[in-house]
């Protein structure tokens, strides 16, 4: 019963802390730019407002457009049960998948939103779908290779085993395989969440939109689910980055509720560190021209590939 309760607490943690994490990033970026900025609780207010509104749906939309937000939202909730968020031991539903399985579920979420963008025949939706598909075709092979760097260290692509392998050995933490995988994964976190140098978050100018242009046709409750899901995706990838690659220590034990609560407190501190790093990059770098994104993601792919080769050379 304790493990089941922790499983529920972990999913609720992702569900309800994801908006405040996005709010923290927006607030911190505004402060760095000498602006007042919105409250860190603004995402909750936005959700409450959108959930009270009705949706305006194009007459050309089919069931695909209506179902996509629910499919994507369900995918992010599914990932929340199979990766280490608050405990260092697998919870009851962790058997559903490993890191590669989680990556495929995230791809399904993105694919459903892309189909919805094409479904209404909107020019902006088609533009966003085309751009996102192109970026994803470059980012997703890099993501799979990063998870192979995990396997090179722990002999498994299970995120819990990777956490134990790195947390239990300082030598494993400092291996080039781990450090190169860490750098490659962070580049993918930025790319998958539309952060600089890939995209300017929150910008509604057509020439610079990638992610946002896919969901311009949504409004009301469906748009609330889309935005909430995007915040959950950022939260999940940041949590994996911190708990598996950067700071694998501090997770709670799966045999007590108190351990799970301690894991939540540690997670908040880790995400604050990750958020500050993202804000520094967002405020220090200019956005790349669209066709330069291939070079950025190619560098991520090469880092992960070199990490895998280095790992097997060291082991042999």
N, C-alpha and C positions, 0 to 999 in steps of 0.2 A: 504493500500500500504506500509505503514511503517513496519508492521509486516511481510509482504512478503519479503521486502528488508532485514530485520533482519534475516529471515530464510535463505536467500541466503548467507548473510554475515557469519552466523554461520557455515554453511557447508563449505564455502570457508576457514574459519579459521582453521577448522579441516584438510582440504585438504592440505593447504599450510604451516601450522605451524608444522604439524606432522614431516616432515623430519628434520627441524631445531631442534626440541626437541630431536630427536634421535641423531643428531649431537652434541648437547650440552652434552648429557650423555656420548658419546664416548670421547669427548674432556676432560670432567671433570675426567673421569676414568683414562685417560692417564696422566693428571696432577698429580693426587693423586699417581700414580705409578712412578712419576719422569720421565715421558716421554713427548715429545713434543706433540704428538698426531695429528690427522687430524683436519682440520678446521671445525667449526660448520656448514659450508655450504657444506661440502663434500657430504652429501646425495643428494643435488640438482645436483651436478656434476655427481654423479653416475647415477641418474635418466636420466639426459640428454644424457649420454653416452649409457645407455641401450636402451632408446627409439629410438636411431638412428640405432641400430643393428637389424638384422633379427634374427629370432628364429630358432634354430636347434631342430627339433622335432623327436622323435623316430618313426620308421616305425610301431611300435606296438601300438602307442598311438591312442586313439579314440577321439571323440568329447568331451568326459568328460575332458580329459587333457587340451584341448584348451579352454573350457568354464570356468573351475574352477577359474582362476585368475579374470575373469570378474564378476563371481558370488560373490566371496569373497569381491572384491573391492566394488561392489554394496551394499553388506550387511553392510560394515563399513560406507558407505555414508548414508545408511538408519538409522543406530543408531545415526548418528550425528544430525538428525533432531528431535529426540524424547527425548533427555536428556538435562539437563541444562548445557550449555557451556558458554554462554555470557549473558544470561538474566535470571531473577528470575521468569518470567511469561511464561507460555506455548506459543510457537509460532504456526502458523497455522497448521503445520504437526505433532505437538506433540501428537495429538489424535491417531496416528497410533499405539502406544504401550506404555507400562509402563516399569518398570525396568525388570520384568520377560520376557515381550515380547522382550525387547532389548537383554536379555541373550540368548533367543532362536535364534535370528537373528545372534548373534555372534557364536553360536554353528553351525548354518548352514554354515557360512563362513569356520569354521574349518573343518566341515564335507566335504565340497566340495574340499578343498585342500588335505584332507586325501584320498578321492576317486581318485584324480589325481595322488597321490603318488603311489597308487596301480595299476593304469591303465597301466603304462608302463612296469610292471613286473620287475622293477629295484630292486635289492637286498637292496640298500640303501633306496629307497623309501618305500619298505615294512617294513624295520626296523624302519624308522621314523614314518610311519603310525601306527605301532603297539605301539611304545612307546608313541606317542602323544595321541592315543585313551585311553591307560591305564591311563595316567596322567589326561586326560580330564574326564574320568569316576569317578575320585576321586575329581577333582576340581569343576565340575559343580554342584553336590549336595550341596557343601559348598556355592557356589555362590547363589543358590536359597535360602538357609537358611539365608544368609546375607541379602537378600532382604526382607525376612520375619521379620528380626529385624527392618528394615525400617517401615514395616507395623505395628509393635508393638508400635512404637512411634507416627506415623502420621495417623493410621487407614486406610492407603492406601499404595500401592506400587508405587504410582506416585512419581517420583523423585522431582518434583517441590514442592509437598506438604511436603515431607520430608525436603527439603531445608528450607521451611518456618517454619516447626515445630522446627527445631534445631536452626535456625538463630534467631527466635523470643523468645527463652526461654533458658537461661543459665542452668536452672535445667535440661531441656531435654538433653542439650549437655553433661552434666556431669553424666547422668544416666549410670549405668553399661551396660544396653542394647546397648546404642549407642557406648560406648567405646569398648565393646567386638566385636560388629559388625565392627567397624573401624579397629581393629587389624586383624580380620579374612579377611576382604576385601583386606587389604594391602598384606597379604600373598598370596591371590589369584591373585592380580595384578602381583606379582613377578612370580608366577607359570605360568600364562597364557601368559606371554611375554618372557618366557625362560630366566629369570634372575637368578643369584645366589640367593639362594642355589639350585635351580632346574637345571640350565644349565649355562654354561659360554657363554655369548653373543659373536657372531662373531667367535667362535671356529669351525674349520672344521675337527677336529679329529673324526673319525667314532665312537670311543668308547664313546665319550661324547656328541654326537649330538642328539638332539631330534627334535626341530623345523626345523633346517636347513636341516636335511637329507630328509625331505619331499619334498623339492623344488630343490634338486640338479639337476633334469632333466630339469629344466626351464632355459631359456636363453633369451636374447633380450627383446622385449617389454613385453612379458608375465612375465618374471622375474622382470621387473620394476614394474609391477602392484602388484606382490606378495610382494615385498619389501615395496612398498608404503603402501599397505594394512596393513602389519605388524606394520609399524610405526603409522598408523592411529589407530590401535587397542590399542597400548601402550598409545597414546595421549588420546583416549576416556576414557579408564579405569582410567588413571591418573586424568583426568578432573572430572570424576564422584567421584573418591576418595576425591579430594580436595573440590569440590563444594557441595557435599552432606554430606560428613562425617567430614572433617577436618576444612575447612574454608568456611562455607556456606555464608559468607558475601561478599560484593563487586560486586555481579552480577549487570549488568545494568538493567534498566527498559525497557519493551518491547514497550513503547509508543514513543520512539525517537531513531533516529540513533545515536545520541551522547551517549545515555545510552548504546547502544550496543558496541560502541567504548571504552567506559569506562570499560565495562565488559571484553573486549579483553585485555586491559592493566592489569586489575586485574588478569585475567587468566594467563598471562605471569608470573607475580610475583608468583602466587600459584604453577605453574608448575616448576618454578625454585627451590622452596622449596622442592617439591616432587622429583625432579631430584637429588638434593643434598642428600636426604635421600636414594634414590636408589643407588647412587654412593657409599655412605658410606657402605651400606650393601654389594654391589658387591666387595668392596675393603677390607672388614673386615672379611668376612666369607669364609670358604672353601666350595666347591661344595659338596653336599651330594652324597653318593653312590646311584645308581639308585633305589635300592629297599628300601632305607631309605626315599624316597620321599613320600611313603604311610604314614609314621609317621608324616611328615610335613603337608600334606594335611588333615590328620586325626585330627591334632591339630587345624587347621583352622575350620574344621567341628564342633568340640567340642566347640570352642569359640563361633561360631554363635549359636549353639544349646543352650548353657548356657545363651547367651544373650536373646534369645527368651523366655526361661523359666523365667528368671529374670524379663523381661518386663511384662509378664502376672501376675507374683506373685506380683509385685509392684502395678499394676493396680487393682488387686483384693483386 
